[in-house]
Amino acid sequence: MINEDRLPDDKFPMLMQKDTLSSYLGISVDTVDKFVAYEGLSNARWRPGSVKKAWFIKTKVNEWRDNL
């Protein structure tokens, strides 16, 4: 089933926070957390300096997704 409300891939930003990433991948935020913890998605995460929030780099997310 295609979610017609979802943006096309090229409209998602290059740096995404977890909620945006969950929309991009079509999964819940809880599932994103599990993929980060157990499935290697942490390699796509970037946390600059002492900032508490992390961003996910779209190109690295795509590489991770392609290697599943």
Secondary structure, DSSP 4 states (H G I P E B T S, - for coil): ---TTSPPGGGS-SEE-HHHHHHHHTS-HHHHHHHHHHSSGGGGEE--TT-S--EEEHHHHHHHHHT-
